[in-house]
Amino acid sequence: MQYVRRRHLIAALAAALAATPAAAETLYLETGRLIDGVTNDVRTGQCITIAAERIKAVEPCGSTPAGARRLDWSAFTVLPGLIDLHTHLADLGQSADLAAPIKASPAETALVGARNARVTLDAGFTSVRDVGTYRGLTDVALRNAIDRGDVPGPRMWVAGAYITIPKGGGELNGVVPNEELPADMRLGVAATPEEAAQKTAFLLDSGADFIKTIATGAVLAIGTEPGAVEMSEAMLRAVVEVAHARGKRVTAHAHGADGIKNAIRAGVDSIEHASIADEEALQMAKARGTWLSMDIYNGTYIDEEGTREGWPEEYLRKNRETTDTQRAAFRRAVELGVNIGYATDAGVYPHGLNGRQFRNMVRFGMTPTQAIQSATGRAAEAMGRGDIGAIVPGRFADLVAVKADPLVDIAVLEKIDHVMKGGVVVR
């Protein structure tokens, strides 16, 4: 059995390696409609010069520059590569089996992550912020493999593990006593501000790009409630102080209003979910410039597929209690002009379906342009990145193309026709 499993893992890795794109070349890309991700303009007749992975120029089309290959995307709307601020690539994905994460070894988890990375890239998401994994630091390994070119996938910024209280929303609860979980599943468990600071330093030393804290209970964690405060304001502030001193950002999983306010007061840079945000919490986010990453599609998936597949009733009940309140909070946040980035919680639902959230963002208050910018220029801003998210000179040549006009029907972004990462056509 072990031989068969190993053979399957080797085959999966070989397939991932075979799909790695070729080296970049100089391109002169002709667009039909061009949406740059940072302005409200839609331009036509534009050509993009691409060399050494970067955009060199965007200007009206002319003759192909010497040494460049002309690429004809003139029948398409061309946009920046999409960005998802809340994914879980280096994990098995949600299922009815609570023990699934512990049944898979770190190596198996990493290989599943390689598959998730490929389908995410194929879906047009050329960058992701990966906000935690049960198997700590497998996301670091996956990011490094992608950066080396060992496996294809989006640019990844990773958290390493969750900073969470014992038995909190970032723990694998309800399988075995938490103290008996493997050590790599408890890398971020902390009970005091001092421990939280130590765990933050450890994760950053181990390769994390930012820190993910668990400020409240979770929908998809046994024994926790979304509205309940978990990490105290003092614990959150201890994390923020260590991370910010190193120039790193902090995000907080926070469904409940009190947990959101604690996190904002502690100085976190963004809030994940914000499902039960009240007016005061939203006004605080607006005043402080705190970003919201609100996954307003996956409540539908959890209710439909979770019910069909027999997910724990506790999960389904908490999902029902938070889905509509989250969407109402999202609409109000849009009205207030709160910073909102595109964030799906992919992994709760299958990777590669990240684009399904666009139509919900428009349904609940955004214009198509706002929704697109939330996944391009605005998402890059939320991450503090000046090298992705826009079709402007100097940025990475991460591009997607669709035949239809997403400003007329945002749902066309659910199926991307062409994807380019770093000047290489992925498909």
Backbone hydrogen bonds, N-H to C=O, Kabsch-Sander energy under -0.5 kcal/mol:
donor,donor_aa,acceptor,acceptor_aa,energy
5,R,1,M,-2.6
6,R,2,Q,-2.6
7,R,3,Y,-2.5
8,H,4,V,-2.2
9,L,5,R,-2.3
10,I,6,R,-2.5
11,A,7,R,-2.2
12,A,8,H,-2.3
13,L,9,L,-2.3
14,A,10,I,-2.5
15,A,11,A,-2.2
16,A,12,A,-2.0
17,L,13,L,-2.5
18,A,14,A,-2.3
19,A,15,A,-1.0
19,A,16,A,-0.5
20,T,17,L,-1.6
25,E,423,G,-0.6
27,L,50,I,-2.4
28,Y,69,R,-2.5
29,L,48,I,-2.9
30,E,28,Y,-0.6
30,E,71,L,-3.0
31,T,29,L,-0.5
31,T,46,Q,-2.5
32,G,33,R,-0.5
32,G,73,W,-0.9
32,G,76,F,-1.4
33,R,76,F,-1.6
34,L,43,R,-2.6
35,I,78,V,-2.6
36,D,34,L,-0.5
36,D,41,D,-0.5
43,R,34,L,-2.1
45,G,32,G,-1.0
47,C,59,E,-3.3
48,I,29,L,-2.6
49,T,47,C,-0.5
49,T,57,A,-2.5
50,I,27,L,-2.7
50,I,48,I,-0.5
51,A,54,R,-2.2
54,R,51,A,-2.0
55,I,395,R,-2.8
56,K,49,T,-3.3
56,K,54,R,-0.5
57,A,49,T,-1.2
59,E,47,C,-2.2
61,C,45,G,-2.5
68,A,65,P,-2.0
69,R,26,T,-2.0
71,L,28,Y,-2.3
73,W,30,E,-2.4
73,W,71,L,-0.9
76,F,73,W,-1.8
77,T,402,V,-3.4
78,V,33,R,-3.2
78,V,76,F,-0.6
79,L,400,V,-2.7
81,G,398,D,-2.9
82,L,124,G,-2.3
83,I,375,A,-2.2
84,D,127,S,-1.8
85,L,83,I,-0.5
85,L,342,Y,-3.3
87,T,129,R,-1.6
88,H,346,A,-1.6
91,D,89,L,-1.9
94,Q,347,G,-2.6
98,L,96,A,-0.9
100,A,97,D,-1.5
102,I,99,A,-0.8
103,K,99,A,-1.6
104,A,100,A,-1.2
109,T,105,S,-2.6
110,A,106,P,-2.4
111,L,107,A,-2.0
112,V,108,E,-2.5
113,G,109,T,-2.2
114,A,110,A,-1.7
115,R,111,L,-1.7
116,N,112,V,-2.5
117,A,113,G,-2.5
118,R,114,A,-1.8
119,V,115,R,-2.0
120,T,116,N,-1.9
121,L,117,A,-2.2
122,D,118,R,-2.4
123,A,119,V,-1.3
124,G,121,L,-2.0
125,F,120,T,-1.8
126,T,82,L,-1.0
126,T,124,G,-1.1
127,S,82,L,-1.5
128,V,155,R,-2.9
129,R,84,D,-2.6
130,D,128,V,-0.6
130,D,157,W,-2.9
131,V,87,T,-2.1
131,V,129,R,-0.7
136,G,134,Y,-1.3
136,G,184,D,-2.9
137,L,160,G,-2.8
138,T,135,R,-1.9
141,A,137,L,-1.8
142,L,138,T,-2.3
143,R,139,D,-2.7
144,N,140,V,-2.5
145,A,141,A,-2.1
146,I,142,L,-2.3
147,D,143,R,-2.6
148,R,144,N,-2.0
149,G,145,A,-0.8
149,G,146,I,-0.9
150,D,145,A,-2.3
151,V,145,A,-0.9
155,R,126,T,-3.2
157,W,128,V,-1.8
159,A,130,D,-1.2
161,A,159,A,-1.3
163,I,212,K,-2.7
164,T,162,Y,-0.8
164,T,188,G,-1.5
168,G,165,I,-2.2
171,E,168,G,-1.8
173,N,171,E,-1.4
175,V,176,V,-0.6
180,E,177,P,-2.6
181,L,178,N,-1.5
185,M,182,P,-2.0
186,R,183,A,-1.8
189,V,186,R,-1.1
190,A,164,T,-2.6
196,A,192,T,-2.6
197,A,193,P,-2.3
198,Q,194,E,-2.1
199,K,195,E,-2.8
200,T,196,A,-2.1
201,A,197,A,-2.2
202,F,198,Q,-2.3
203,L,199,K,-2.5
204,L,200,T,-2.3
205,D,201,A,-2.6
206,S,202,F,-1.5
207,G,204,L,-1.3
208,A,203,L,-2.5
209,D,158,V,-2.9
210,F,158,V,-1.3
211,I,249,R,-2.3
212,K,161,A,-0.6
213,T,211,I,-0.5
213,T,251,T,-2.8
214,I,163,I,-2.0
215,A,213,T,-0.7
215,A,253,H,-2.2
216,T,253,H,-1.1
217,G,225,E,-1.0
217,G,228,A,-1.7
221,A,218,A,-0.6
224,T,221,A,-1.4
228,A,225,E,-1.7
230,E,215,A,-3.0
231,M,214,I,-0.9
236,L,232,S,-2.5
237,R,233,E,-2.6
238,A,234,A,-1.9
239,V,235,M,-1.8
240,V,236,L,-2.5
241,E,237,R,-2.6
242,V,238,A,-1.6
243,A,239,V,-2.7
244,H,240,V,-3.0
245,A,241,E,-1.5
246,R,242,V,-0.7
246,R,243,A,-1.1
247,G,244,H,-1.7
248,K,243,A,-2.7
251,T,211,I,-2.9
252,A,270,S,-2.1
253,H,213,T,-3.2
254,A,252,A,-0.6
254,A,272,E,-2.2
255,H,226,P,-0.5
256,G,226,P,-1.4
257,A,276,I,-0.5
260,I,256,G,-2.2
261,K,257,A,-2.4
262,N,258,D,-2.3
263,A,259,G,-2.2
264,I,260,I,-2.5
265,R,261,K,-2.7
266,A,262,N,-1.9
267,G,263,A,-0.7
267,G,264,I,-1.1
268,V,263,A,-2.2
269,D,250,V,-2.5
270,S,250,V,-1.1
271,I,291,W,-2.7
272,E,252,A,-3.1
273,H,293,S,-3.1
274,A,254,A,-1.6
274,A,272,E,-1.8
276,I,255,H,-3.1
277,A,274,A,-1.2
282,L,278,D,-2.3
283,Q,279,E,-2.7
284,M,280,E,-2.4
285,A,281,A,-2.3
286,K,282,L,-2.3
287,A,283,Q,-2.6
288,R,284,M,-2.5
289,G,285,A,-1.2
290,T,285,A,-1.4
291,W,269,D,-2.2
292,L,339,N,-2.3
293,S,271,I,-3.0
294,M,292,L,-0.6
294,M,341,G,-0.6
295,D,293,S,-0.6
296,I,294,M,-1.6
300,T,297,Y,-2.0
301,Y,297,Y,-0.8
302,I,298,N,-2.8
303,D,299,G,-2.0
304,E,300,T,-2.4
305,E,301,Y,-2.6
306,G,301,Y,-1.0
306,G,302,I,-0.9
307,T,302,I,-0.6
307,T,303,D,-0.8
308,R,304,E,-1.8
309,E,305,E,-2.7
310,G,306,G,-0.9
311,W,306,G,-2.8
315,Y,312,P,-0.6
316,L,312,P,-1.8
317,R,313,E,-2.8
318,K,314,E,-2.2
319,N,315,Y,-2.4
320,R,316,L,-2.2
321,E,317,R,-1.8
322,T,318,K,-0.9
322,T,319,N,-0.6
323,T,319,N,-2.1
324,D,320,R,-0.5
326,Q,322,T,-2.4
327,R,323,T,-1.9
328,A,324,D,-2.0
329,A,325,T,-2.3
330,F,326,Q,-2.4
331,R,327,R,-2.2
332,R,328,A,-2.1
333,A,329,A,-2.5
334,V,330,F,-2.4
335,E,331,R,-2.1
336,L,332,R,-2.2
337,G,333,A,-1.0
337,G,334,V,-0.6
338,V,333,A,-2.4
341,G,292,L,-2.3
342,Y,374,S,-2.4
345,D,86,H,-2.4
346,A,86,H,-1.1
347,G,349,Y,-2.6
348,V,345,D,-2.4
349,Y,345,D,-0.5
353,L,350,P,-1.4
356,R,353,L,-2.1
357,Q,354,N,-1.3
358,F,355,G,-1.2
360,N,356,R,-0.6
360,N,357,Q,-0.6
361,M,357,Q,-2.1
362,V,358,F,-1.8
363,R,359,R,-2.4
364,F,360,N,-2.3
365,G,362,V,-1.5
366,M,361,M,-2.7
371,A,367,T,-2.4
372,I,368,P,-2.5
373,Q,369,T,-2.6
374,S,370,Q,-2.0
375,A,371,A,-0.7
375,A,372,I,-1.1
376,T,373,Q,-1.2
377,G,37,G,-0.9
378,R,373,Q,-2.4
379,A,373,Q,-0.9
380,A,376,T,-2.3
381,E,377,G,-1.9
382,A,378,R,-2.3
383,M,379,A,-1.4
384,G,380,A,-0.6
384,G,381,E,-1.0
385,R,380,A,-2.9
386,G,384,G,-0.5
391,I,36,D,-2.0
392,V,390,A,-1.2
394,G,55,I,-3.2
395,R,392,V,-1.8
396,F,387,D,-3.2
397,A,53,E,-3.2
398,D,396,F,-2.2
399,L,397,A,-0.6
399,L,420,M,-1.6
400,V,79,L,-2.5
401,A,418,H,-2.0
402,V,77,T,-2.2
408,V,405,D,-1.5
409,D,405,D,-2.2
412,V,409,D,-1.9
413,L,410,I,-1.8
414,E,411,A,-2.1
415,K,412,V,-1.4
417,D,401,A,-1.8
418,H,401,A,-1.8
420,M,399,L,-3.1
421,K,424,V,-2.5
423,G,397,A,-2.3
424,V,421,K,-1.5
426,V,419,V,-2.7
426,V,424,V,-0.6
427,R,419,V,-1.5
